Amino acid sequence: MSDCSGGSCSSCSSCSSDDPDRLPPGMLSRYNINESTADGTLIWVELVEGAEGPHVSDVSAELIAAAKGMDDGRVFAVVFGGLEVKSLYSEIFGYGADSLYHVRERSLESYSPEAYAGCLASIVERVSPAVILIGSTSRGREVAPRLAAMLGTGLTADCTGLSMDGRKLVMTRPAFGGNLLADIECTKFPQMATVRQGSFPRPEKVDGQGTAIYWQYTDGMLKDVLSEEPIAGPSDDIRDAKVLIALGGGIRDRSSIDIAESIASRIGAMVCCSRSLVERGWMPRSRQVGMSGRTVAPDIYLAFGISGAVQHRVGMSGSKRIVAINNDPDAPIHGFSDLSLITDADSVLRLLDEKMKKR
Ligand SMILES: Cc1cc2nc3c(=O)[nH]c(=O)nc-3n(C[C@H](O)[C@H](O)[C@H](O)COP(=O)(O)OP(=O)(O)OC[C@H]3O[C@@H](n4cnc5c(N)ncnc54)[C@H](O)[C@@H]3O)c2cc1C
């Protein structure tokens, strides 16, 4: 008979309540919130392929800077990739990472959610962070729940806000179909969240310094990748746009949407909207900004005929410059915009389009 005393040990395979094969020895007790000495924040830094090689995704940059500002714990960044990633070190340190774990394992150069989660779990075991943050991207949504299951902890998905209450992470996300904003706490360490892009301001790109560590993960791939085919074409995600033309209930003429699209294509912008236009059936839900839509943080947000209701504001208040075109001088949006035009929104769109065509 085994001497095993309960489910928190994983040093043998006698326990039946947990899956000991998936947890490194001592992991459960280390992450008990009452006993834990866990500290700091670990962030998976996702890279995006561009014409000039990989670059740090916006959401990862936002999370590193947000973690740095949340408390005085260390910020650990984890990045997967080959030698080309070395050129990104100083940028990642510049956003606020103190230590960078660079996973250079050849077998992990092809993305696999299981292997990435396994590798992240091995780094979590070394670092023992109190918090793990991952971008709410399609890959983040695949890796985070697998990692949470391996660590035996909870996961709050799709957060739009984070704050620290002592050692507790308060994770804010829309709930009940966007009717409420819920503050969620995790009763175990590490406390894990995936976070929507644009929930925090995009930090400036500056060079920084820190400690870089090469990490080896020998378990490698659990699957063989036979072939990979990247999907080409520009992004259709309003969260990626640097300039947004936002249309709201003050737009009276449906053809103004085509005019806005025409202006957007000339200046490299995208068109988004408030819930009013989604409810009218004029714009798809994927373009809606706000509490029950997407959170954006462009350099310029041009709001045409938008009142500035709080449910819209929470989705765009991270914009660097806000220009409001609204014919009501008392509309709330004028109170938080950098420039206000008290005039008719459809006419301004037409005028802009004509001027651009003449040029
Ligand atoms: C649970 C919940 C979740 C929600 N989620 C979202 C969300 O994600 N996103 C969102 O946007 N809303 C959301 N809403 C709805 C939100 O409360 C507002 O109703 C909505 O944002 C209003 O959109 P709007 O300002 O474009 O339209 P309106 O309220 O119709 O305001 C139109 C504005 O345009 C101005 N205007 C009128 N005519 C003109 C003109 N000719 N030229 C210029 N300006 C003009 C008016 O003065 C007014 O300020 C949510 C509501 C709830 C209850």
The ligand as an SDF file (V2000), in Angstrom:
LIG
                    3D

 53 58  0  0  0  0  0  0  0  0999 V2000
  -25.7040   46.2280  -21.7630 C   0  0  0  0  0  0  0  0  0  0  0  0
  -25.4820   47.2470  -22.8360 C   0  0  0  0  0  0  0  0  0  0  0  0
  -24.3770   47.0900  -23.6590 C   0  0  0  0  0  0  0  0  0  0  0  0
  -24.1440   48.0470  -24.6480 C   0  0  0  0  0  0  0  0  0  0  0  0
  -23.0490   47.8890  -25.4530 N   0  0  0  0  0  0  0  0  0  0  0  0
  -22.7780   48.8590  -26.3610 C   0  0  0  0  0  0  0  0  0  0  0  0
  -21.6140   48.7700  -27.1780 C   0  0  0  0  0  0  0  0  0  0  0  0
  -20.8270   47.8100  -27.1150 O   0  0  0  0  0  0  0  0  0  0  0  0
  -21.3820   49.7670  -28.0590 N   0  0  0  0  0  0  0  0  0  0  0  0
  -22.2180   50.8480  -28.1960 C   0  0  0  0  0  0  0  0  0  0  0  0
  -21.9390   51.7360  -29.0170 O   0  0  0  0  0  0  0  0  0  0  0  0
  -23.3340   50.9330  -27.4540 N   0  0  0  0  0  0  0  0  0  0  0  0
  -23.6440   49.9620  -26.5580 C   0  0  0  0  0  0  0  0  0  0  0  0
  -24.7860   50.0580  -25.8360 N   0  0  0  0  0  0  0  0  0  0  0  0
  -25.7580   51.0890  -26.2080 C   0  0  0  0  0  0  0  0  0  0  0  0
  -25.4260   52.4480  -25.6330 C   0  0  0  0  0  0  0  0  0  0  0  0
  -26.0150   52.5820  -24.3750 O   0  0  0  0  0  0  0  0  0  0  0  0
  -25.9800   53.5770  -26.5440 C   0  0  0  0  0  0  0  0  0  0  0  0
  -27.3510   53.3600  -26.7220 O   0  0  0  0  0  0  0  0  0  0  0  0
  -25.3240   53.6200  -27.9040 C   0  0  0  0  0  0  0  0  0  0  0  0
  -23.9210   53.6960  -27.7490 O   0  0  0  0  0  0  0  0  0  0  0  0
  -25.8250   54.8470  -28.6530 C   0  0  0  0  0  0  0  0  0  0  0  0
  -25.2090   54.9230  -29.8710 O   0  0  0  0  0  0  0  0  0  0  0  0
  -25.0330   56.3330  -30.5640 P   0  0  0  0  0  0  0  0  0  0  0  0
  -24.4620   57.2940  -29.6360 O   0  0  0  0  0  0  0  0  0  0  0  0
  -24.3160   56.1120  -31.8430 O   0  0  0  0  0  0  0  0  0  0  0  0
  -26.5460   56.6950  -30.9850 O   0  0  0  0  0  0  0  0  0  0  0  0
  -27.5770   57.6920  -30.3610 P   0  0  0  0  0  0  0  0  0  0  0  0
  -27.8020   57.4680  -28.9300 O   0  0  0  0  0  0  0  0  0  0  0  0
  -28.7460   57.6310  -31.2640 O   0  0  0  0  0  0  0  0  0  0  0  0
  -26.8850   59.1120  -30.4700 O   0  0  0  0  0  0  0  0  0  0  0  0
  -26.7120   59.7560  -31.6950 C   0  0  0  0  0  0  0  0  0  0  0  0
  -25.9040   61.0070  -31.4810 C   0  0  0  0  0  0  0  0  0  0  0  0
  -25.7440   61.6350  -32.7290 O   0  0  0  0  0  0  0  0  0  0  0  0
  -26.0950   62.9950  -32.6170 C   0  0  0  0  0  0  0  0  0  0  0  0
  -26.7110   63.4150  -33.8850 N   0  0  0  0  0  0  0  0  0  0  0  0
  -28.0170   63.2980  -34.2890 C   0  0  0  0  0  0  0  0  0  0  0  0
  -28.1520   63.7540  -35.5260 N   0  0  0  0  0  0  0  0  0  0  0  0
  -26.9320   64.1690  -35.9140 C   0  0  0  0  0  0  0  0  0  0  0  0
  -26.4450   64.7460  -37.1020 C   0  0  0  0  0  0  0  0  0  0  0  0
  -27.2280   64.9700  -38.1530 N   0  0  0  0  0  0  0  0  0  0  0  0
  -25.1240   65.0350  -37.1820 N   0  0  0  0  0  0  0  0  0  0  0  0
  -24.3080   64.8390  -36.1240 C   0  0  0  0  0  0  0  0  0  0  0  0
  -24.7190   64.3010  -34.9760 N   0  0  0  0  0  0  0  0  0  0  0  0
  -26.0240   63.9580  -34.8780 C   0  0  0  0  0  0  0  0  0  0  0  0
  -27.0430   63.0970  -31.4580 C   0  0  0  0  0  0  0  0  0  0  0  0
  -26.8950   64.3850  -30.8790 O   0  0  0  0  0  0  0  0  0  0  0  0
  -26.5490   61.9970  -30.5430 C   0  0  0  0  0  0  0  0  0  0  0  0
  -25.5840   62.5190  -29.6440 O   0  0  0  0  0  0  0  0  0  0  0  0
  -25.0370   49.1300  -24.8360 C   0  0  0  0  0  0  0  0  0  0  0  0
  -26.1280   49.2640  -23.9860 C   0  0  0  0  0  0  0  0  0  0  0  0
  -26.3400   48.3420  -23.0040 C   0  0  0  0  0  0  0  0  0  0  0  0
  -27.5370   48.5000  -22.1110 C   0  0  0  0  0  0  0  0  0  0  0  0
  1  2  1  0
  2  3  1  0
  2 52  2  0
  3  4  2  0
  4  5  1  0
  4 50  1  0
  5  6  2  0
  6  7  1  0
  6 13  1  0
  7  8  2  0
  7  9  1  0
  9 10  1  0
 10 11  2  0
 10 12  1  0
 12 13  2  0
 13 14  1  0
 14 15  1  0
 14 50  1  0
 15 16  1  0
 16 17  1  0
 16 18  1  0
 18 19  1  0
 18 20  1  0
 20 21  1  0
 20 22  1  0
 22 23  1  0
 23 24  1  0
 24 25  2  0
 24 26  1  0
 24 27  1  0
 27 28  1  0
 28 29  2  0
 28 30  1  0
 28 31  1  0
 31 32  1  0
 32 33  1  0
 33 34  1  0
 33 48  1  0
 34 35  1  0
 35 36  1  0
 35 46  1  0
 36 37  1  0
 36 45  1  0
 37 38  2  0
 38 39  1  0
 39 40  1  0
 39 45  2  0
 40 41  1  0
 40 42  2  0
 42 43  1  0
 43 44  2  0
 44 45  1  0
 46 47  1  0
 46 48  1  0
 48 49  1  0
 50 51  2  0
 51 52  1  0
 52 53  1  0
M  END
$$$$
